[in-house]
Amino acid sequence: MVQTKHFGALAAAAGGLVAVALLVLMLVLGDAQTARASASVFGATNGNVAYSHWDGNDWEIYAHTDPQEPPVLFRHMTDNDKDDRWPNYSPDGRRIVYSHWDGNDWEIYTINAYGTILTPVQITNNTTDDTDPCYAAIDGSKIAYVASDGNDQEIYTINADGVGPPFNVTNNNVYDSAPSYTLYSRQIAYTSWDGNDYEIYTITATEGTPGGTPRRVTDNSWQDGQPDYTSNGTRIYYTSWDGNDWEIYRVHRPYFSGRLRVPVQLTTNDTADHAPASSPDGQRFVYSSWDGHDWEIYTRDYYGGTPVQVTDNDTNDYNPSWQPRPPALQQLPINVPEPPGAREP
């Protein structure tokens, strides 16, 4: 069983101790705690921000309206007695894919991203943990996710309607996690163990070539994880340990030039910053930051800049994903009062 409810408490200790911090990232990467926003090819502006929220009993999917367009409204997307985590918007902004704990393991579900009918649709149904889902950026026809092959974690894809067998994208003897599709859905960025630490790689996602040749994006002595492609597919945001704490970086995708590019550090502070996700217009990114008490959601502009706080409560908010908003899709219409914050046990 993948258990993540106490992640926030572990991350608090990570702020002061390198060893504990490395353990936290291994939990983040091994348990596939990552977030990615689907790129939009429809010229849509930014919509809402979905994220995983600890409501005092379990993890649920919540959404806020675009924090750049106040007032910020709040809404439950799931509300049950089981954990729901790792939300990711479809490229048309109309659905959210996420993982649901069914009492035995994690399975992939989708749900409407707006309106009043939010009936979940089950996509996977097996006896292994399926986590960290991500829509194909070009048309949403595929979902990439992480599952165990009996030995370690691999990246798989499946049709977004759940019809047909899954396809094994990576096939090796190390742990792979955190898939993120590029703009035209031919490449997937992901996290993999290189024998010394976690690094970012890309791999061709075309069916018929399982175990294709990975291409390195990062190569250093730090832990790198949680990659997310920018909306135009030219750069990758990710989380890295800078020697003191976790920060957000951005790097140009390497496979056009055949050489590694120098990353750009976007956050510089004394707290942990995790799980970056690009905005659909490519001008900002959303991420989770440890405020000394719990995880909250923030945004920054493409170059870093001043953070804008999205959530502010007494519980954990994590795994953000930014919604593409086509012209016909308005902001979430229901303003549901936020319940009193609850501390994570």
Buried (B, 14 or more C-beta within 10 A) or exposed (E): EBEBBEBBBBBBEBBEEEEBBBBBBBBBBBBBBBBBBBBBBEEBBBBBBBBBBBBBEBBBBBBBBBBBEEEBBBBBBBEEEEBBBBBBBBBBBBBBBBBBBEEEBBBBBBBBBBEEEBEBBEBBEEEBBBBBBBBBBBBBBBBBBBBBBEEBBBBBBBBBEBEEEBBBBBEBEBBBBBBBBBBBBBBBBBBBBBEEBBBBBBBBBBEEEBEBEBBBBBEEEBBBBBBBBBBBBEBBBBBBBEEEBBBBBBBBBBBEEEEBBEBBEBBEEEBBBBBBBBBBBBBBBBBBBBBEEBBBBBBBBBEBEEBBEBBEBEBBBBBBBBBBBBEEBEBBEEEEEBEEBBEBE
